[in-house]
Amino acid sequence: MNFDEVVKKYPEANFLQSPEYGKMNELLHDKVIVSDFNGLGHALMIVRNAKRGRYLEIPCGPLTDWTNKKTIRAVFDEITRIGKAEKCVFVRVRPQLNGNEKNLKLLEALGLKKSPMHLAAEHTVMLDLRKSENELLADMRRQTRYEVRRADKLGIKVEKDDSEALFKEFHKVQAETAKRQGFVPPNLNTLLAEREAFKGNIVIYVAKTEEGKPIAYGMFIKGGKEGDYYEAASTDLNRKLPGAYALLWQAAKDLKAEGYERFNLWGIAPPNQPNHRYAGVTTFKTGFGGEVIEYVPAHDLVLSKIGYLKDYMVEAIRKKKRHL
């Protein structure tokens, strides 16, 4: 079935299971496999050729009927077959399932174990765009609502474009942001592949002063019923001006006008982890209201125990160093 049919059957689907995401990975020379498991679900799978071991990745999937144990077993039998055929050390999945005890036990019963690294945002804030603008404003924290209105009084303007020049500008500013905030940004090839693959469903917003000086940037990708605040960057001006507030609010209004039902703010820190990489943006994002969602963490299906042990040790060390 095409992706519109997938979304109709599995409304939780987002851009990470879309054909555009498949095209983006193919542009970066990764093999992409799509299966409907003989009508039992949908999964876009990427074969990753990491130095530490080849593996199969299924971000925000597989999509299937998670209430039917027989269906789930058939889906994972096929995933196992594909992983072995591709000579993978393991399969990494992060389904669109709430991270409750019942779902964690379900994954454990399938033979999966918790991954040492994340795959897509596990903790996020989701805004319900079916609400009116007034309702969305009312849901905001008082300080956030104040900053949104202050941005308007200061004459901060928000522009958007999908030009190659703006993607290159965004890359440069994000690299500077990453140095200040201590994270690893995507490289320019990845950003340009995303631009080419998602053309029409990807855009960069820029909040600027009245004089036209950039304050904050946001890259948004749309897929299914959802818009995602996928990447961000800022200049030093963002420390004293509410550019990011103006940008996010404008994006929410635009997505609502375009008919999207939810806005995924994509990545906050888990509870009680003040040193987490996303700790700094958590207060900002949660200030917009919405529902804080915790998905199940990424899980691995081990296909080669010896190869997986090597990968696990490398990733565990990397996670600690990156404060993830």
PyMOL commands that set and color helices and strands:
alter all, ss='L'
color gray80, all
select helices_A, chain A and resi 3-9+15-17+19-27+37-39+69-85+101-109+133-139+142-153+164-181+188-197+236-239+243-257+279-286+305-321
alter helices_A, ss='H'
color red, helices_A
select strands_A, chain A and resi 31-35+41-50+53-59+63-64+90-94+113-114+123-128+157-161+202-208+214-223+226-234+262-264+291-294+299-302
alter strands_A, ss='S'
color yellow, strands_A
deselect
rebuild
show_as cartoon
